[in-house]
């Protein structure tokens, strides 16, 4: 069970985090939630989709990592084979919390770092140190703080952006039917994407509105990321062939 507590350099001075990626840490997943601030990095390697949150009008953006449950085609015995790891995966046992603090004499909710002390990455014997001997942040913790900050900024952007896409008629459901060389077929449902044709034919007012809000580039990044579905198929074919040779 997760136990998120406020990170500090006294109680956690000896805490370490195993930073490599492995199924034992829960990294063998077929999808990962993402935020708009990382679309530019993600679209180079992963297909980006949306999922509608059950019972709501809201959407969540995800990247597709595999074609079936508990399959991450970017993960093998050597770790994560991509130049960029989605932020919600890379953050490991760290989360954003809010703490009431006095700022300029006024009480404000200030973002703080929480750590899940029961996370499988957490250790006191091996991994990346969080603090230097003098109690200041180690480089690894500074990097995690930057990742958490990017997630926080992205979450603030997400719903206004996705709702703007929906209002412009750009988000549509899509069903992926994937066949691989081994004769297997995978039918992926519940996914949504940006309609390429509608994006290309938006009127001037709609285009300007998305551009002014800073959302237009993100829509194009989602569309361009879909070429990575073919990459996933090729990765699946290679993995299936390797499994057949080993059996």
Residue frames relative to the residue before (quaternion, step in Angstrom):
aa qw qx qy qz dx dy dz
X 1.0000 0.0000 0.0000 0.0000 0.00 0.00 0.00
X 0.4999 -0.6657 0.4656 0.3002 3.58 -0.94 0.93
X 0.0441 -0.7702 0.6362 0.0144 3.54 -1.13 0.76
X 0.0586 -0.8348 0.5471 -0.0187 3.53 0.10 1.36
X 0.0448 0.7926 -0.6032 0.0772 3.56 -0.70 1.13
X 0.6238 -0.5452 0.4072 0.3844 3.52 -1.25 0.45
X 0.3769 -0.7295 0.5288 0.2149 3.56 -0.78 1.05
X 0.1379 0.7789 -0.6072 0.0752 3.57 -0.96 0.84
X 0.5778 -0.6578 0.3886 0.2870 3.54 -1.18 0.66
X 0.5863 0.5313 -0.3901 0.4709 3.59 1.25 0.21
X 0.7439 0.3961 -0.2233 0.4897 3.57 0.59 -1.16
X 0.7877 0.3031 -0.1430 0.5169 3.58 1.10 -0.71
X 0.2516 0.8132 -0.4994 0.1612 3.58 1.13 0.48
X 0.7496 0.3658 -0.2115 0.5095 3.60 1.11 -0.60
X 0.4418 0.7157 -0.4501 0.3000 3.57 1.26 0.02
X 0.0701 -0.7772 0.6250 0.0219 3.53 -1.09 0.82
X 0.2249 -0.7696 0.5858 0.1183 3.56 -1.24 0.48
X 0.3626 -0.7024 0.5738 0.2143 3.54 -0.89 1.01
X 0.2067 -0.8524 0.4748 0.0728 3.54 -0.34 1.24
X 0.5424 0.6084 -0.4300 0.3883 3.62 1.18 -0.08
X 0.4397 -0.6982 0.5091 0.2450 3.56 -1.28 0.36
X 0.1147 0.7916 -0.5788 0.1590 3.52 -0.89 1.02
X 0.6127 -0.5448 0.4239 0.3848 3.56 -1.24 0.47
X 0.6196 0.5673 -0.3528 0.4120 3.60 1.05 -0.66
X 0.6863 0.4432 -0.2751 0.5068 3.58 1.24 -0.36
X 0.5949 -0.5973 0.3521 0.4067 3.58 1.28 0.15
X 0.4479 0.7249 -0.4288 0.3001 3.59 1.21 0.33
X 0.5871 0.5769 -0.3737 0.4277 3.60 1.24 -0.20
X 0.3187 0.7393 -0.5131 0.2976 3.55 0.47 1.29
X 0.5089 -0.6898 0.4382 0.2704 3.56 -1.11 0.73
X 0.7847 0.1413 -0.0891 0.5970 3.59 1.22 -0.40
X 0.0944 -0.7643 0.6316 0.0899 3.54 -1.29 0.35
X 0.4724 -0.6560 0.5093 0.2952 3.56 -1.00 0.83
X 0.0764 -0.7931 0.6039 0.0216 3.56 -1.07 0.76
X 0.2860 -0.7397 0.5809 0.1836 3.56 -1.32 0.22
X 0.6761 -0.5519 0.3064 0.3800 3.60 -1.12 0.64
X 0.6090 0.5862 -0.3639 0.3913 3.61 1.04 -0.62
X 0.7411 0.3763 -0.2366 0.5032 3.60 1.20 -0.24
X 0.3360 0.7677 -0.4918 0.2362 3.61 1.24 0.15
X 0.6374 0.5608 -0.3334 0.4100 3.60 0.94 -0.85
X 0.6843 0.4566 -0.2746 0.4979 3.57 0.99 -0.84
X 0.6893 0.5242 -0.2854 0.4107 3.56 0.87 -0.99
X 0.6728 0.5483 -0.3219 0.3782 3.58 0.86 -0.91
X 0.5637 0.6022 -0.3886 0.4105 3.58 1.23 -0.24
X 0.8255 0.2466 -0.0843 0.5007 3.58 1.10 -0.67
X 0.7890 0.2859 -0.1299 0.5281 3.59 1.10 -0.64
X 0.4316 -0.6431 0.5462 0.3190 3.60 -1.18 0.45
X 0.2480 -0.7744 0.5716 0.1095 3.56 -0.90 1.02
X 0.0126 0.7834 -0.6203 0.0364 3.56 -0.94 0.95
X 0.3417 -0.6843 0.5899 0.2588 3.53 -1.39 -0.01
X 0.1225 -0.7420 0.6494 0.1127 3.53 -1.31 0.48
X 0.3856 -0.7074 0.5400 0.2435 3.55 -0.99 0.82
X 0.4300 -0.7042 0.5045 0.2543 3.54 -0.86 1.00
X 0.5483 -0.6601 0.3937 0.3296 3.62 -0.72 1.05
X 0.8537 0.1656 -0.1336 0.4752 3.54 -0.97 0.94
X 0.7096 0.3928 -0.2563 0.5258 3.58 1.25 0.19
X 0.5023 -0.6144 0.5076 0.3355 3.54 -1.38 0.00
X 0.5271 0.6607 -0.3872 0.3685 3.57 1.30 0.03
X 0.2454 -0.7505 0.5982 0.1368 3.51 -1.28 0.55
X 0.1951 -0.7285 0.6413 0.1410 3.52 -1.32 0.48
X 0.3294 -0.7281 0.5619 0.2137 3.57 -0.98 0.80
X 0.0451 -0.7904 0.6110 -0.0033 3.55 -1.08 0.82
X 0.2707 -0.6814 0.6274 0.2622 3.51 -1.36 0.09
X 0.3891 -0.6988 0.5542 0.2305 3.53 -1.13 0.73
X 0.1488 -0.8161 0.5576 0.0298 3.56 -0.70 1.17
X 0.7997 0.0595 -0.0090 0.5973 3.57 1.19 -0.51
X 0.5081 -0.6712 0.4634 0.2768 3.55 -1.31 0.16
X 0.7724 0.1892 -0.1417 0.5895 3.57 1.27 -0.02
X 0.7136 -0.4669 0.3020 0.4262 3.55 -1.27 0.36
X 0.8508 0.1111 -0.1131 0.5010 3.56 -1.12 0.82
X 0.5626 0.5571 -0.4136 0.4496 3.56 1.01 0.85
X 0.0106 0.7585 -0.6504 0.0386 3.54 -0.78 1.10
X 0.2650 -0.8126 0.5022 0.1311 3.55 -0.23 1.28
X 0.6150 0.5318 -0.3495 0.4656 3.59 1.27 -0.17
X 0.6679 0.4923 -0.2772 0.4844 3.57 1.31 -0.21
X 0.1285 0.7628 -0.6294 0.0745 3.56 -0.97 0.90
X 0.7762 -0.3552 0.2314 0.4666 3.58 -1.26 -0.19
X 0.6744 0.4840 -0.2977 0.4715 3.60 1.21 -0.34
X 0.6803 -0.4629 0.2966 0.4847 3.58 1.26 -0.08
X 0.7165 -0.4033 0.3425 0.4546 3.55 -1.18 -0.67
X 0.1957 -0.8215 0.5306 0.0725 3.56 -0.50 1.21
X 0.5368 0.5365 -0.4800 0.4400 3.53 0.23 1.34
X 0.5420 -0.6453 0.4277 0.3269 3.56 -1.12 0.58
X 0.7737 0.1958 -0.1186 0.5908 3.58 1.24 -0.40
X 0.2030 -0.7635 0.6055 0.0962 3.57 -0.93 0.98
X 0.5433 -0.6269 0.4326 0.3532 3.64 -0.82 0.89
X 0.5907 -0.6457 0.3594 0.3240 3.56 -0.89 0.98
X 0.6700 0.5039 -0.3272 0.4361 3.61 0.92 -0.77
X 0.6260 0.4777 -0.3342 0.5179 3.58 1.28 -0.29
X 0.6837 0.5157 -0.2829 0.4319 3.56 0.88 -1.00
X 0.6071 0.5839 -0.3641 0.3974 3.62 1.09 -0.55
X 0.2938 -0.7945 0.4917 0.2015 3.60 1.22 -0.34
X 0.8359 -0.2109 0.1492 0.4843 3.61 -0.82 -0.98
X 0.5796 0.6254 -0.3541 0.3841 3.61 1.26 0.12
X 0.0679 -0.7893 0.6102 -0.0032 3.54 -1.11 0.78
X 0.4719 -0.6389 0.5237 0.3081 3.53 -1.31 0.34
X 0.0209 -0.7805 0.6248 0.0077 3.55 -0.98 0.88
X 0.3375 -0.7099 0.5723 0.2337 3.57 -1.30 0.09
X 0.0431 -0.7881 0.6140 -0.0087 3.53 -0.95 0.93
X 0.4207 -0.6968 0.5177 0.2636 3.57 -0.94 0.84
X 0.0688 0.7916 -0.5995 0.0957 3.55 -0.73 1.12
X 0.4833 -0.6306 0.5184 0.3163 3.54 -1.28 0.42
X 0.0277 0.7799 -0.6220 0.0631 3.57 -0.69 1.13
X 0.8261 -0.0839 -0.0017 0.5573 3.57 -0.55 1.20
X 0.7284 -0.4585 0.2294 0.4544 3.53 1.02 0.90
X 0.6869 0.4355 -0.2819 0.5089 3.58 1.27 -0.01
X 0.4678 -0.6616 0.5077 0.2927 3.57 -1.14 0.68
X 0.0595 0.7939 -0.6004 0.0755 3.55 -0.81 1.03
X 0.4553 -0.6328 0.5509 0.2980 3.53 -1.30 0.49
X 0.0759 -0.8232 0.5623 -0.0206 3.57 -0.40 1.26
X 0.4741 -0.6702 0.4822 0.3058 3.62 -0.90 0.86
X 0.0157 -0.7788 0.6268 -0.0178 3.57 -1.02 0.88
X 0.4782 -0.6573 0.5001 0.2987 3.55 -1.28 0.33
X 0.1414 -0.7576 0.6338 0.0661 3.53 -0.95 1.00
X 0.1592 -0.7716 0.6074 0.1018 3.55 -1.17 0.60
X 0.3557 -0.7013 0.5777 0.2187 3.54 -1.06 0.83
X 0.2932 -0.8059 0.4914 0.1520 3.57 -0.21 1.27
X 0.6984 0.4489 -0.2664 0.4896 3.60 1.21 -0.37
X 0.3960 0.7242 -0.4761 0.3033 3.58 1.27 0.14
X 0.5416 -0.6564 0.4096 0.3288 3.64 -0.92 0.81
X 0.6105 0.5529 -0.3631 0.4356 3.62 1.17 -0.32
X 0.6183 0.5869 -0.3399 0.3972 3.56 1.16 -0.58
X 0.0688 0.7931 -0.5971 0.0987 3.55 -0.95 0.96
X 0.2970 -0.7192 0.5860 0.2263 3.54 -1.31 0.23
X 0.6918 0.4863 -0.2645 0.4637 3.56 1.29 -0.01
X 0.8194 0.0212 -0.0056 0.5728 3.61 1.04 -0.59
X 0.5641 0.5832 -0.4539 0.3684 3.53 -1.25 0.49
X 0.7070 -0.4454 0.3503 0.4232 3.53 -1.37 -0.18
X 0.4135 -0.6911 0.5356 0.2540 3.56 -0.95 0.90
X 0.3750 -0.7294 0.5300 0.2154 3.56 -1.11 0.70
X 0.7988 0.1744 -0.0709 0.5713 3.55 1.10 -0.72
X 0.4605 -0.6380 0.5444 0.2906 3.52 -1.22 0.60
X 0.6952 -0.4768 0.3213 0.4314 3.63 -1.19 0.29
X 0.6912 0.4676 -0.2893 0.4690 3.61 1.10 -0.62
X 0.6094 -0.6016 0.3315 0.3959 3.60 1.31 0.12
X 0.5472 0.5961 -0.4131 0.4177 3.58 1.24 -0.08
X 0.6658 -0.5250 0.3565 0.3924 3.55 -1.27 0.41
X 0.3738 -0.6707 0.5915 0.2461 3.53 -1.10 0.77
X 0.6771 -0.5087 0.3300 0.4170 3.63 -1.15 0.46
X 0.6191 0.5536 -0.3525 0.4312 3.60 1.01 -0.74
X 0.6730 0.4853 -0.3051 0.4675 3.61 0.90 -0.85
X 0.6100 0.5362 -0.3537 0.4640 3.59 1.04 -0.70
X 0.6471 0.5096 -0.3192 0.4686 3.58 1.01 -0.80
X 0.6445 0.5071 -0.3249 0.4711 3.59 0.99 -0.78
X 0.6243 0.5358 -0.3401 0.4554 3.60 1.03 -0.75
X 0.6419 0.5155 -0.3175 0.4704 3.60 1.02 -0.78
X 0.6416 0.5174 -0.3181 0.4685 3.58 1.01 -0.82
X 0.6637 0.4991 -0.3032 0.4674 3.59 0.92 -0.90
X 0.6303 0.5304 -0.3311 0.4603 3.57 1.03 -0.75
X 0.6538 0.5036 -0.3077 0.4736 3.59 0.99 -0.84
X 0.6250 0.5213 -0.3387 0.4721 3.60 1.04 -0.74
X 0.6570 0.5206 -0.3104 0.4483 3.58 0.91 -0.92
X 0.6603 0.4923 -0.3038 0.4789 3.58 0.93 -0.87
X 0.6626 0.5203 -0.2999 0.4476 3.55 1.00 -0.86
X 0.6491 0.5147 -0.3214 0.4587 3.57 0.99 -0.78
X 0.6176 0.5351 -0.3445 0.4621 3.60 1.09 -0.62
X 0.6931 0.4816 -0.2647 0.4665 3.56 1.08 -0.75
X 0.5834 0.6878 -0.3541 0.2472 3.52 1.01 -0.95
X 0.7609 0.4046 -0.2556 0.4381 3.61 0.42 -1.14
X 0.6366 0.5026 -0.3616 0.4598 3.67 0.88 -0.70
X 0.6567 0.5109 -0.3129 0.4581 3.59 1.01 -0.81
X 0.6975 0.4733 -0.2884 0.4541 3.59 0.79 -0.99
X 0.6488 0.5026 -0.3249 0.4700 3.58 1.04 -0.70
X 0.6084 0.5303 -0.3487 0.4765 3.59 1.13 -0.58
X 0.6178 0.5232 -0.3377 0.4802 3.58 1.05 -0.74
X 0.6629 0.5057 -0.3036 0.4613 3.56 0.93 -0.91
X 0.6587 0.5173 -0.3107 0.4494 3.59 0.91 -0.91
X 0.6854 0.4631 -0.2735 0.4908 3.58 1.11 -0.66
X 0.5010 -0.6845 0.4064 0.3396 3.58 1.28 0.03
X 0.4442 0.7387 -0.4166 0.2889 3.57 1.21 0.40
X 0.6913 0.4743 -0.2941 0.4589 3.60 1.03 -0.68
X 0.0626 0.7945 -0.5995 0.0736 3.56 -0.85 1.02
X 0.5249 -0.6225 0.4650 0.3475 3.60 -1.12 0.55
X 0.0581 -0.7834 0.6182 0.0264 3.54 -1.16 0.61
X 0.1938 -0.7576 0.6123 0.1162 3.56 -1.08 0.77
X 0.2193 -0.7806 0.5749 0.1100 3.55 -0.75 1.07
X 0.0479 -0.7635 0.6439 0.0104 3.55 -0.84 1.04
X 0.0257 -0.8376 0.5413 -0.0691 3.53 -0.25 1.34
X 0.0936 -0.7714 0.6280 0.0423 3.55 -0.88 1.01
X 0.1579 -0.7878 0.5890 0.0860 3.57 -0.98 0.84
X 0.7255 -0.4818 0.2894 0.3973 3.53 -1.30 0.38
X 0.6438 0.5397 -0.3272 0.4327 3.58 1.09 -0.61
X 0.5893 -0.6012 0.3593 0.4027 3.58 1.28 0.03
X 0.5319 0.6258 -0.4107 0.3961 3.58 1.26 -0.02
X 0.1465 -0.7663 0.6180 0.0970 3.54 -1.21 0.57
X 0.1315 -0.7844 0.6046 0.0422 3.54 -0.99 0.91
X 0.1341 -0.7862 0.6016 0.0444 3.56 -0.82 1.05
X 0.0968 -0.8151 0.5711 0.0056 3.55 -0.40 1.26
X 0.0550 -0.8128 0.5795 -0.0195 3.56 -0.67 1.15
X 0.7051 0.4741 -0.3361 0.4063 3.55 -1.32 0.15
X 0.5630 0.5998 -0.3845 0.4190 3.58 1.27 0.19
X 0.1281 -0.7560 0.6361 0.0863 3.53 -1.24 0.58
X 0.0834 -0.7900 0.6052 0.0520 3.55 -1.21 0.49
X 0.5656 -0.5387 0.4766 0.4034 3.55 -1.35 -0.16
X 0.3963 -0.7118 0.5298 0.2356 3.57 -0.82 1.00
X 0.4096 -0.7510 0.4672 0.2237 3.56 -0.46 1.25
X 0.6786 0.5029 -0.2997 0.4436 3.58 0.89 -0.95
X 0.6633 0.4951 -0.3124 0.4661 3.59 0.95 -0.83
X 0.6235 0.5334 -0.3392 0.4601 3.57 1.04 -0.74
X 0.6853 0.4959 -0.2824 0.4524 3.57 0.97 -0.86
X 0.7658 0.3601 -0.1900 0.4978 3.60 1.13 -0.54
X 0.3020 0.7501 -0.5302 0.2550 3.60 1.15 0.41
X 0.4718 -0.6654 0.4896 0.3082 3.57 -1.03 0.74
X 0.7291 -0.4709 0.2852 0.4067 3.54 -1.29 0.38
X 0.6574 0.5195 -0.3207 0.4416 3.58 0.95 -0.86
X 0.6693 0.4933 -0.3037 0.4652 3.59 0.93 -0.89
X 0.6385 0.5231 -0.3214 0.4641 3.57 0.99 -0.84
X 0.6755 0.4931 -0.3012 0.4580 3.56 0.88 -0.95
X 0.6355 0.5416 -0.3298 0.4404 3.57 1.00 -0.81
X 0.6738 0.4762 -0.2931 0.4830 3.59 0.92 -0.87
X 0.6524 0.5132 -0.3153 0.4599 3.57 1.01 -0.83
X 0.6612 0.5147 -0.3106 0.4489 3.58 0.89 -0.92
X 0.6870 0.4708 -0.2775 0.4789 3.58 1.06 -0.74
X 0.4888 -0.6750 0.4224 0.3565 3.60 1.26 -0.25
X 0.5311 0.6696 -0.3743 0.3598 3.58 1.26 0.34
X 0.5462 0.6754 -0.3977 0.2955 3.59 1.12 -0.59
X 0.6521 0.5192 -0.3299 0.4431 3.58 0.88 -0.88
X 0.6331 0.5451 -0.3343 0.4361 3.58 1.00 -0.81
X 0.6223 0.5375 -0.3401 0.4562 3.59 1.04 -0.76
X 0.6723 0.4825 -0.2975 0.4762 3.59 0.94 -0.84
X 0.6213 0.5393 -0.3448 0.4519 3.59 1.07 -0.67
X 0.6232 0.5279 -0.3398 0.4664 3.59 1.01 -0.77
X 0.6606 0.5064 -0.3057 0.4623 3.59 0.90 -0.93
X 0.6958 0.4768 -0.2898 0.4522 3.60 0.82 -0.94
X 0.6102 0.5811 -0.3536 0.4062 3.60 1.12 -0.57
X 0.5719 0.6401 -0.3781 0.3467 3.59 1.13 -0.53
X 0.5281 0.6092 -0.4212 0.4156 3.60 1.20 -0.27
X 0.6089 0.5783 -0.3479 0.4168 3.60 1.20 -0.44
X 0.4504 0.6462 -0.4772 0.3898 3.60 1.23 -0.02
X 0.6461 0.5116 -0.3208 0.4667 3.58 0.97 -0.81
X 0.6104 0.5415 -0.3502 0.4600 3.57 1.07 -0.65
X 0.6374 0.5239 -0.3238 0.4631 3.57 0.99 -0.82
X 0.6341 0.5313 -0.3264 0.4573 3.57 1.00 -0.85
X 0.6602 0.5021 -0.3047 0.4681 3.58 0.94 -0.88
X 0.6405 0.5144 -0.3196 0.4722 3.59 1.02 -0.77
X 0.6460 0.5145 -0.3127 0.4692 3.57 1.02 -0.83
X 0.6402 0.5271 -0.3223 0.4564 3.58 0.98 -0.82
X 0.6525 0.5066 -0.3122 0.4693 3.59 0.96 -0.86
X 0.6779 0.4923 -0.3023 0.4546 3.57 0.90 -0.90
X 0.6435 0.5141 -0.3212 0.4674 3.59 1.02 -0.76
X 0.6471 0.5115 -0.3189 0.4668 3.58 1.03 -0.80
X 0.6411 0.5184 -0.3208 0.4661 3.58 1.00 -0.78
X 0.6502 0.5161 -0.3132 0.4613 3.57 1.00 -0.84
X 0.6484 0.5200 -0.3155 0.4579 3.58 1.04 -0.82
X 0.6585 0.5085 -0.3067 0.4624 3.58 1.02 -0.80
X 0.6850 0.4971 -0.2844 0.4504 3.57 1.07 -0.75
X 0.6616 0.5284 -0.3117 0.4312 3.58 1.17 -0.49
